[in-house]
Amino acid sequence: MLQTHTHITPKALATEKIGKLLFKFALPAIIATTATSLYNITNSIFVGRSIGAMAVAALGIAFPIMNLIAAFGSMVGNGASSLLSIKTGEKKEKDIFLILGNVVTTNIILGSLILVVGLYFLDETLLLFGASEQTLPLAKSFMTILLLGNIVTHLYWGLNEIMRANGFPLKAMSIILFSVIINCLFNVVFLFCFGWGIKGSAFAIVLSQTIALIIEIIHFCNKKNPIYFKFQSFKINFSLARHIFAIGTAPFFIKIGACLVAFFVNNILKTHGGDLYIGAYNIANRIIILFIMIVVGLNLGMQPIIGYNFGAKNMSRVWKTLKTTIVCGTIITTIGFIVAEFFPVQIASLFVKNNFGENIELIKITKEALRFMLLAFPFIGFQIVTSNFFQYINKPQKAIFLSLSRQIIFLIPLLLILPQAIGHKGVWMSIPIADVLSVLFALIFILRELKHFRRK
């Protein structure tokens, strides 16, 4: 049975075999991030099968806005966890406690601001992201409840990141997995028993995350743990906060880039297809995100090892960890490619019942979208690992550029050009072309970095 309370010590980060150590950190992180992706997938499945194709399209409008909101929480959580690993390697214990306290304070402030602004501009935001007369009421009902629970969401993810980076990856994983299971149970009860519709799915997310947050708070109230809540640590330390935001800027821009892409895609498909094409993109994108989140989990497993050894100036272990992670990441995205190419109809049929015209048409469009969008997917594992590597060695500028290259620098211009020539297929084809170009840039960056370290 998994011992979720087990703490991985700094000594293990410095001496244990890389493969074994990466497995210890990455396996629970992969399960956790996959479970995170399953939040969106299971909600889409439950909503789609209980309401229909238009509800799936409405979630396609709501999810990029959810990602936009989550981007701010990720900036704090990922930045703080990376800095925590570096400070642990540098043996700066006081800063470690301050990082924990500042994660709580900063997330409460950010979460409150987003709650107020988000509710005030909700209609305008949904319309901006491609909502139609049919999908706007559904998307609004869903997003209103999620915004009301926004502070809980930010704290839940932020404290989970700290727990993982502080040597409790199994416990962090177990909490997320528990939250996903509870979310599925609430979805069944609220949608199929109570008949609450799309609101029920939103309530399921917020309630499951609230329960998970309570468990995390209990963990950090325990003074037997390596770090715990200290009253004086909640006061914002502006020096540490700047470092947290600087390091966390890369994952922040990844999510912002995803939101911008969704904005362009939804509006282009609204013109060159309609609501069902937005729904098809939403389904295909859920599958892409599922495999990307597995690689992200792998990166999270890499992060404490690289962060600690970089702080301790043990560069041989840093590079060995990177190489091992790149191989594993490439295998994961190759599996994603195979699944999408050979089982597109089966994937689409999970989300809606194949029982009448609108749903049958959605499945047909989704099949086409999956096969085109994942053409270059085997290579993208390398790009994702490399982008995160620069974040973990405290080089956020390079991490930001590589993160932006795939979604902003290459994909958005392609989305503005190709659909004008070949319609909705231009959206599908833009994605693999952008993937190939971003991989080439990542290769150039990592080879230059390796040359720099060898010279030093």
Beta strands, then each sheet from edge to edge (+ up, - down):
end
